[in-house]
C-alpha cells in the first residue's frame, strides 16, 4: 500500500484538480463498464503530458508503488481495472489527448494515448484519409489501450490489427525514463523491435504515451452484401471464393448465426434484409474492387440468397445486424464468452464440435457464434438456457471454458484472439504456453520492470 | 578459441561428413560473395535438424563457444561472416531445407530456415499461390536469413517486409532450448510478441530454424509501366497519384536514375523502352487493379513519356533495367553504398541535398540513386569519378557515409532501411539510438544470451 507521503508526492505531479481520491468520482476507474470487474484504488492520477507520466513512474519506481495504466477502460479481461487489494494506483491516460501531427503526405498521424479511437478515425477522415481500426467500443476506447492490447476488430482481414497499423511509439518505462520511438518510417532495420514488444504487452512492460499511426487512402467504392448460406462450411467456401476473386479488396468478411438474427430482431427490431432464412449469414464488404465480384460468387458458391446494399442506409442497416449481436445477447440472460481463433480451414469443424460439446455438457445452452472469418477469430459466445438462473449459469464460466478451450487446443488455436490475457485468462497461460516461452516472457518482464510495479498480476502467470 | 575437445564434441553432433575444418572448403562460409568481408573459423557445422542445432547450442553455451549463424551468406553488412580472430564457429543452416507443410487452405507454408527464397517462391507458385518477398539475391539467400535480417525488397509497398510475411517461428535459444512458436494463426493475443523480437535481430538473440510464412492468392492481372519524369519531385507526385488511384493494387513503385539507364545500356546492352530521355524514371506495377489507372495518371501527372508492357517479355525487360542497376555499377569502378530511408515526402529533397553534398565533398563522384519509393527506401549509391583509383575512392567510405547520414538524420530517416546493422554499421548505433534504447536492447541481449555467444559483435555497439 502506498504511504500517505507517496500519495502526496504523486498528487503534486498532476495537481490536485487532476487527482481523484474520493470513492464516488473514482467509480468509472474502478468498475469496468459491464460490472464484471471491480476493484479499489487509493488514487486515480490524470496526468496531462508525457513528462508528468514520466515523473509519476519515477516516484512509483522509487517507492515500489504499483501502477495500473488505463485508457478508455473498455477492455474485457480485467487488465485496466485495479484489483481488490487497494494497493494499485490508477494512471489514466485520458488527458493525453492531443493530436501532435497529421501528415497527409506520408500517410501518418502522431497522436497521444488518450485520443479515443473514434476521434482518430474522424481526424483521418477530415484529412481525406482512412484509419481502418474499427471496433464496437470505438466511441470510448483510447488508442493507447488499443495498442497496449493489440486490438483487432472488423477490418483486420485487409488492414491488420493495431500492431500492423502503428509505425512508432513513445513509451514511459517503469523507472520513468522515456523511450522516444516515434518513427514514421516504413522501413528501418536498425536494431531490436521494441515497438512490437510494447504493443500487446497490456501495460506490463511500459506505459504507451503516444504513437505514430498508419493512414490509408479512403476507398472510392464500397460494396456490402449479406449472403444466406446453408452451413458454416459453405460460409468458409464463400470467404475463399471472395478472397480469391478480390484479394486485398475484401475488407471485411463476418460470420453471423441465425440465432443472432433472431435476437437482433426480437430485442432491437432489426430486419433481416435477406428473404430466405438460413442457418448462417456472411457479411462481406469489398473496397475498390473490380465490379461484378459479388454477383459472380453468388452465381458460383453454395449461397441460398443474398442482398447487396443499394444505398449507404442499407449498408448501415446490414452492419447494424453485426454490431448489435453481442448486445442482443444481454436480454437473453447470461452469456459465457470465448474470444478464440483457429486456422481458417478449421472454423466449420470447430463450430460443429464446440456446439455439440457445449450443448452436451450444458443442456439447453445456446451457442451464439459469430466472428471474423478471414482472421479465424470466433466469438463463441454461449447464451444461457431459456428460463435458467443467470448466476447459476455464469458460475459454469470456467467449466465451459475448459470444454471450449480443449477444442481450441486440438485445432492449434488461440484462447485469446483479440481481447488479451489480462486477469481473466492469466491462470490459463501455463496450459497454453511452454515453459520456454513463459521463461522468455518472465525474463523480459524482469528486464523492463525489475520491481514489478507495472500492471502486476496481469498476463504473466 | 574453442578447445580441441569442444570442436570434437561439436563435430560429433553433425557427423564428420557435415563438419568442415579445411581452409579450402570453408571459403564460401568465411568469404562474403563480394569479397568485402572475410574471416576465419576453426569449424563450419552443417546440422540437418532443429535437434542438432539445439545440441550444438547446448555445447556452445556450456563451453562459451561463439556461434555465427549463417544462411545463404548473401548479407551485405558482415553479420554472417566470421571475424578475423578465428574464435567463431560458423553454424550453417543450409541443410535444414525441408518444406514441412504447404497449407493452401489457410494460405500458409511451414519451411525450414535453409530453404532458398526462390525455392519458397516456387513452391508457393506450384500451389497456385504467391509468396511475395522478392529481392536480388533470391536464388541463393535463405528464408532464415531473410527473417533474421527482416529483408525488404521489391514488394514491401503492398505486402510488407519479411516480418509482415511471417506468422510463426521455431527458434533455438542460446542455451540450446527450443522455442516452438510455429503458429499459423492470423490473430493471437496471448502474451509478449517474441516472434517480432527474433525477426530482425540478426542472429544475436536466437537461431531461427523454421518459420510459418503467409501466402497470398496470385494476382490475375499484372500491369507494368515505365514512366519518364522530369524530376524526383514529379516521381513522388506520380507515386502519390498511383497510390491514391489504386491503393493496395500498387504492388511496386521503383525509382530509377538516368545514369542507371546509361550504365545498364553500356554494360548489359539493355534498351530503355521509353523514347524520351529524362532525368528520372518510375517503374510501377499494378496487380488486379481497376483498368485504366496507368493511362489516367499518364494524362494527369507531370510525365514526359511512358511505356506500358504489352507482353510478359516486355515486362521482364522493364524489370531487368531495375534489377541490373546495382550490378551495372561494378564495371564503373568502386561504389560507396547507402541503404537509407526517409519519410516518402522527403525523398526528393533528400536526393537533391545528398547529391549536392556528396559531389561538393567528393568532386567527380557520381550518385546512382535508386530505390523503393513507397517505402522511402533509397539505395543512395555513389560510383567513383571516371578514371579515379578504386581503392582510394573506397577508402572514403566512412567519410562519405558521414556526409550522407547527416542528411538522413536531418530528415528523421534510417541509416539502414533493409540491410541491417551487422558489423558494418555497428559503430553508428551510438549516433542514431538514444541511451534508453541501447539500454533496452542490451537488457534483452543479456536476458536471451547471457554468455554473449550468439553472433557477438553484431548489431549492439
Contacts between the chains, C-beta under 8 A, distances in Angstrom:
chain1	res1	chain2	res2	distance
A	103	B	343	7.5
A	103	B	345	7.3
A	105	B	240	7.7
A	105	B	343	7.9
A	105	B	344	7.1
A	105	B	345	3.9
A	106	B	343	4.5
A	106	B	344	5.4
A	106	B	345	5.0
A	106	B	376	8.0
A	107	B	344	7.8
A	108	B	343	8.0
A	149	B	189	6.9
A	150	B	189	5.3
A	152	B	187	5.6
A	152	B	189	7.7
A	156	B	186	7.3
A	156	B	187	6.6
A	158	B	248	7.6
A	161	B	187	6.6
A	163	B	193	7.5
A	164	B	164	7.3
A	173	B	436	7.2
A	173	B	440	7.8
A	177	B	436	5.1
A	178	B	436	7.0
A	179	B	434	7.3
A	179	B	436	5.1
A	179	B	437	6.1
A	179	B	440	6.7
A	180	B	434	6.5
A	180	B	436	7.8
A	181	B	437	7.2
A	183	B	412	7.4
A	183	B	414	7.7
A	184	B	343	5.0
A	184	B	412	6.8
A	185	B	341	5.1
A	185	B	342	7.6
A	185	B	343	6.9
A	185	B	376	6.3
A	185	B	412	7.8
A	185	B	413	6.7
A	185	B	414	5.3
A	185	B	417	7.5
A	186	B	156	7.2
A	186	B	341	6.9
A	186	B	344	7.5
A	186	B	374	7.1
A	186	B	375	4.4
A	186	B	376	5.6
A	186	B	377	7.4
A	187	B	152	5.6
A	187	B	156	6.7
A	187	B	161	6.6
A	187	B	341	4.8
A	187	B	372	7.7
A	187	B	375	4.7
A	187	B	376	6.9
A	187	B	377	4.8
A	187	B	414	6.9
A	187	B	417	4.2
A	187	B	418	5.6
A	188	B	341	6.3
A	188	B	414	4.0
A	188	B	416	7.5
A	188	B	417	6.5
A	189	B	149	6.8
A	189	B	150	5.3
A	189	B	152	7.7
A	189	B	200	5.9
A	189	B	414	7.4
A	189	B	416	5.0
A	189	B	417	6.5
A	189	B	418	5.6
A	189	B	419	6.6
A	189	B	420	4.8
A	189	B	421	7.3
A	190	B	414	5.7
A	190	B	415	6.7
A	190	B	416	5.1
A	190	B	421	5.9
A	190	B	425	7.7
A	190	B	429	7.3
A	190	B	432	6.3
A	190	B	433	7.2
A	191	B	200	7.9
A	191	B	421	6.5
A	191	B	429	6.9
A	191	B	433	6.5
A	191	B	437	7.2
A	191	B	441	5.6
A	191	B	459	6.2
A	191	B	460	8.0
A	192	B	197	6.3
A	192	B	200	7.2
A	192	B	201	5.6
A	192	B	205	7.5
A	192	B	440	7.7
A	192	B	441	5.0
A	192	B	444	5.8
A	192	B	459	7.8
A	193	B	163	7.5
A	193	B	193	7.9
A	193	B	196	4.7
A	193	B	197	5.8
A	193	B	199	6.9
A	193	B	200	5.6
A	193	B	201	7.8
A	194	B	437	6.9
A	194	B	440	6.0
A	194	B	441	7.7
A	196	B	193	4.6
A	196	B	196	3.8
A	196	B	197	7.3
A	197	B	192	6.3
A	197	B	193	5.7
A	197	B	196	7.3
A	197	B	197	5.9
A	199	B	193	6.9
A	200	B	189	5.9
A	200	B	191	7.9
A	200	B	192	7.1
A	200	B	193	5.6
A	201	B	192	5.6
A	201	B	193	7.8
A	205	B	192	7.5
A	216	B	247	7.1
A	217	B	243	6.4
A	217	B	244	5.1
A	217	B	247	5.2
A	219	B	247	7.0
A	240	B	105	7.7
A	243	B	217	6.4
A	244	B	217	5.0
A	246	B	288	7.8
A	247	B	216	7.1
A	247	B	217	5.2
A	247	B	219	6.9
A	247	B	287	7.8
A	247	B	288	5.7
A	248	B	158	7.6
A	248	B	248	4.3
A	248	B	249	7.7
A	249	B	248	7.7
A	249	B	288	7.7
A	287	B	247	7.8
A	288	B	246	7.8
A	288	B	247	5.7
A	288	B	249	7.7
A	288	B	290	6.9
A	290	B	288	6.9
A	290	B	290	5.8
A	341	B	185	5.1
A	341	B	186	6.9
A	341	B	187	4.8
A	341	B	188	6.3
A	342	B	185	7.6
A	343	B	103	7.5
A	343	B	105	7.9
A	343	B	106	4.5
A	343	B	108	8.0
A	343	B	184	5.1
A	343	B	185	6.9
A	344	B	105	7.1
A	344	B	106	5.4
A	344	B	107	7.8
A	344	B	186	7.5
A	345	B	103	7.3
A	345	B	105	3.9
A	345	B	106	5.0
A	372	B	187	7.7
A	374	B	186	7.1
A	375	B	186	4.4
A	375	B	187	4.7
A	376	B	106	8.0
A	376	B	185	6.3
A	376	B	186	5.6
A	376	B	187	6.9
A	377	B	186	7.4
A	377	B	187	4.8
A	412	B	183	7.4
A	412	B	184	6.8
A	412	B	185	7.8
A	413	B	185	6.7
A	414	B	183	7.7
A	414	B	185	5.3
A	414	B	187	6.9
A	414	B	188	4.0
A	414	B	189	7.4
A	414	B	190	5.7
A	415	B	190	6.7
A	416	B	188	7.5
A	416	B	189	5.0
A	416	B	190	5.0
A	417	B	185	7.5
A	417	B	187	4.2
A	417	B	188	6.5
A	417	B	189	6.5
A	418	B	187	5.5
A	418	B	189	5.6
A	419	B	189	6.7
A	420	B	189	4.8
A	421	B	189	7.3
A	421	B	190	5.9
A	421	B	191	6.5
A	425	B	190	7.7
A	429	B	190	7.3
A	429	B	191	6.9
A	432	B	190	6.3
A	433	B	190	7.2
A	433	B	191	6.5
A	434	B	179	7.3
A	434	B	180	6.5
A	436	B	173	7.2
A	436	B	177	5.1
A	436	B	178	7.0
A	436	B	179	5.1
A	436	B	180	7.8
A	437	B	179	6.1
A	437	B	181	7.2
A	437	B	191	7.2
A	437	B	194	6.9
A	440	B	173	7.8
A	440	B	179	6.7
A	440	B	192	7.7
A	440	B	194	5.9
A	440	B	447	7.9
A	440	B	448	7.4
A	441	B	191	5.6
A	441	B	192	5.0
A	441	B	194	7.7
A	443	B	447	4.0
A	443	B	448	7.4
A	444	B	192	5.8
A	444	B	444	7.0
A	444	B	447	6.3
A	446	B	447	7.3
A	447	B	440	7.9
A	447	B	443	4.0
A	447	B	444	6.3
A	447	B	446	7.3
A	447	B	447	5.0
A	448	B	440	7.4
A	448	B	443	7.4
A	459	B	191	6.2
A	459	B	192	7.8
A	460	B	191	7.9
